[in-house]
Amino acid sequence: MKDHIERMIRVDQAGEFGATRIYAGQLAVMGDRGPHSGEIAAMARQEDVHHDAFNALMAERGVRPTALHPFWSAAGYALGAATALIGPKAAMACTAAVETEIDLHYSKQLDTLKDADEEPELQAMIAQFREEEREHHDAAIAAGAEETPAYPLLSAAIRLGCRAAIRLSERV
């Protein structure tokens, strides 16, 4: 299998895992009665489906996971809990920021795969997940993400962290 395809699968699995951990941290703080808890729980279930799909693909193709898995577990949970502690809109700001980067990331992967005319099944999976991530972004914006105090700063910091996580998970 081509190395770049293995990197794509590895980083996408790590990203979906990180998303499940962010939502777990948010729900641990907010509980099931907080503002937007129902939406967050629904997004978390969808991320579980994405994560499971990449886990299956990794097992099928013998792709190793990132060695940073334990770090992403703690970091994702901490990010989710911290933003939820700031407030429900900050939790949504986290979702909006993460999903902005994931949309860009998945779009670049799709461009690469389409240009090389390879991996139609992986293309379809990434395209479907990208659309669902876009829905998460839009729901977060509709829930007031941009009303979070210091939203531009919070969003920029989270997006920078996402870009770093993507680069590291592709390689480590």
Backbone torsions as a table, in degrees:
resi	resn	phi	psi	omega
1	MET	NA	145.0	-178.4
2	LYS	-68.4	140.7	-176.8
3	ASP	-58.6	-38.9	-177.9
4	HIS	-67.7	-29.5	176.8
5	ILE	-70.7	-41.9	176.3
6	GLU	-60.4	-41.8	178.5
7	ARG	-62.6	-41.5	178.7
8	MET	-60.0	-48.6	-178.2
9	ILE	-64.3	-44.0	-179.5
10	ARG	-59.6	-50.1	-176.4
11	VAL	-69.4	-35.8	179.5
12	ASP	-68.4	-39.3	176.3
13	GLN	-63.7	-42.5	179.2
14	ALA	-63.9	-41.4	179.7
15	GLY	-64.8	-42.6	178.6
16	GLU	-67.4	-36.1	175.0
17	PHE	-62.9	-45.8	178.9
18	GLY	-57.9	-40.2	178.6
19	ALA	-62.9	-40.8	178.9
20	THR	-62.9	-35.7	-179.3
21	ARG	-73.0	-37.2	176.2
22	ILE	-60.1	-49.4	-179.2
23	TYR	-65.5	-35.5	176.8
24	ALA	-62.2	-42.1	178.0
25	GLY	-64.8	-41.5	178.9
26	GLN	-64.2	-45.3	-178.1
27	LEU	-69.6	-29.7	176.9
28	ALA	-63.9	-35.7	179.2
29	VAL	-82.2	-44.8	-173.0
30	MET	-82.3	-24.1	-174.3
31	GLY	69.5	-166.5	-177.7
32	ASP	-97.7	4.4	-178.7
33	ARG	-115.5	-1.9	-179.3
34	GLY	-71.5	160.3	175.2
35	PRO	-56.6	131.8	177.1
36	HIS	72.8	5.9	179.5
37	SER	-59.1	-39.8	178.7
38	GLY	-62.9	-43.2	177.5
39	GLU	-63.9	-43.6	-179.7
40	ILE	-63.1	-43.1	179.1
41	ALA	-62.6	-39.2	178.5
42	ALA	-66.4	-41.6	177.4
43	MET	-64.3	-38.8	179.3
44	ALA	-61.6	-41.8	178.7
45	ARG	-62.8	-39.3	179.0
46	GLN	-66.6	-39.4	177.3
47	GLU	-64.5	-34.6	175.7
48	ASP	-60.4	-42.1	178.3
49	VAL	-62.9	-44.7	178.5
50	HIS	-61.3	-46.3	-179.3
51	HIS	-60.4	-46.0	179.3
52	ASP	-60.5	-38.7	-179.9
53	ALA	-64.9	-41.9	178.5
54	PHE	-72.0	-33.4	174.9
55	ASN	-60.4	-44.3	179.9
56	ALA	-64.3	-41.5	179.5
57	LEU	-64.7	-39.8	178.0
58	MET	-62.8	-44.6	-180.0
59	ALA	-64.6	-43.4	-179.3
60	GLU	-62.1	-37.8	-174.0
61	ARG	-102.7	-1.6	179.0
62	GLY	68.6	34.6	179.4
63	VAL	-88.3	130.6	179.5
64	ARG	-77.2	145.6	175.5
65	PRO	-75.4	166.7	175.6
66	THR	-65.9	144.5	175.8
67	ALA	-72.1	-11.0	-179.1
68	LEU	-87.8	6.3	-177.2
69	HIS	-49.0	-48.9	179.4
70	PRO	-62.3	-36.2	177.9
71	PHE	-66.5	-44.6	179.7
72	TRP	-63.7	-32.4	177.4
73	SER	-60.7	-50.9	-178.9
74	ALA	-69.1	-44.2	-177.3
75	ALA	-65.2	-43.3	178.7
76	GLY	-62.2	-46.1	179.6
77	TYR	-62.0	-44.3	-179.5
78	ALA	-63.1	-42.3	178.1
79	LEU	-61.8	-45.7	179.0
80	GLY	-62.5	-46.0	-179.7
81	ALA	-65.0	-42.9	-178.1
82	ALA	-63.8	-43.5	-179.5
83	THR	-69.2	-35.9	177.2
84	ALA	-67.2	-34.8	177.1
85	LEU	-65.0	-33.1	176.0
86	ILE	-64.9	-40.4	178.3
87	GLY	151.7	166.9	-177.6
88	PRO	-59.0	-37.7	179.8
89	LYS	-69.7	-33.8	176.6
90	ALA	-67.3	-36.2	175.2
91	ALA	-61.0	-41.0	177.8
92	MET	-70.7	-33.0	176.1
93	ALA	-62.5	-37.8	176.6
94	CYS	-61.0	-48.1	179.0
95	THR	-59.4	-46.8	-178.5
96	ALA	-60.0	-43.1	-178.9
97	ALA	-66.2	-48.2	-179.5
98	VAL	-60.7	-46.9	-176.1
99	GLU	-68.1	-28.4	174.5
100	THR	-61.1	-46.2	-179.7
101	GLU	-69.5	-38.2	-179.7
102	ILE	-66.3	-39.3	176.6
103	ASP	-58.7	-48.5	178.6
104	LEU	-61.5	-43.8	-179.3
105	HIS	-61.8	-51.2	-179.8
106	TYR	-63.6	-36.7	179.0
107	SER	-63.5	-42.1	177.1
108	LYS	-63.2	-42.0	178.4
109	GLN	-62.4	-43.2	179.7
110	LEU	-63.2	-40.8	177.2
111	ASP	-60.1	-44.6	179.8
112	THR	-61.3	-46.4	-178.4
113	LEU	-67.0	-41.4	-180.0
114	LYS	-67.8	-41.2	179.2
115	ASP	-61.4	-35.9	-179.7
116	ALA	-88.4	-5.0	-178.2
117	ASP	51.1	54.0	-178.6
118	GLU	-135.6	160.1	172.6
119	GLU	56.2	59.6	-178.0
120	PRO	-60.8	-34.8	179.3
121	GLU	-68.8	-41.4	177.5
122	LEU	-65.7	-39.7	176.5
123	GLN	-57.3	-46.8	-178.2
124	ALA	-63.4	-40.9	179.9
125	MET	-64.7	-47.4	-179.5
126	ILE	-64.2	-40.7	179.3
127	ALA	-62.2	-43.0	178.7
128	GLN	-64.0	-46.5	-178.7
129	PHE	-65.3	-37.6	178.1
130	ARG	-60.5	-42.4	178.8
131	GLU	-63.2	-39.5	178.7
132	GLU	-68.6	-36.2	176.4
133	GLU	-66.4	-37.3	176.0
134	ARG	-62.5	-38.5	176.5
135	GLU	-62.6	-39.8	177.5
136	HIS	-62.0	-44.7	178.5
137	HIS	-57.6	-50.5	-177.1
138	ASP	-63.1	-37.9	177.2
139	ALA	-64.9	-39.3	179.5
140	ALA	-65.3	-42.3	178.1
141	ILE	-64.2	-44.2	179.3
142	ALA	-63.0	-27.5	-179.6
143	ALA	-85.7	5.5	174.1
144	GLY	98.1	19.2	-179.3
145	ALA	-51.0	-43.3	-175.3
146	GLU	-73.4	-8.4	177.3
147	GLU	-86.4	-3.9	178.9
148	THR	-62.9	133.8	175.1
149	PRO	-56.0	137.4	-179.6
150	ALA	59.4	32.8	-178.6
151	TYR	-51.4	-47.8	-178.5
152	PRO	-58.1	-39.8	-179.9
153	LEU	-69.3	-47.1	179.2
154	LEU	-60.7	-46.9	-179.4
155	SER	-61.5	-45.1	-179.5
156	ALA	-62.9	-40.9	179.8
157	ALA	-65.1	-44.0	-179.9
158	ILE	-66.3	-42.3	179.6
159	ARG	-63.4	-40.5	176.9
160	LEU	-61.6	-44.0	177.5
161	GLY	-60.4	-40.2	178.0
162	CYS	-63.1	-45.0	179.7
163	ARG	-61.7	-40.5	177.8
164	ALA	-65.1	-42.4	179.9
165	ALA	-62.9	-39.8	178.3
166	ILE	-61.1	-50.3	-178.0
167	ARG	-61.7	-44.6	-179.1
168	LEU	-66.0	-44.0	-175.9
169	SER	-68.4	-26.7	176.6
170	GLU	-64.4	-33.8	-169.1
171	ARG	-107.3	-31.3	-172.7
172	VAL	-98.3	NA	NA
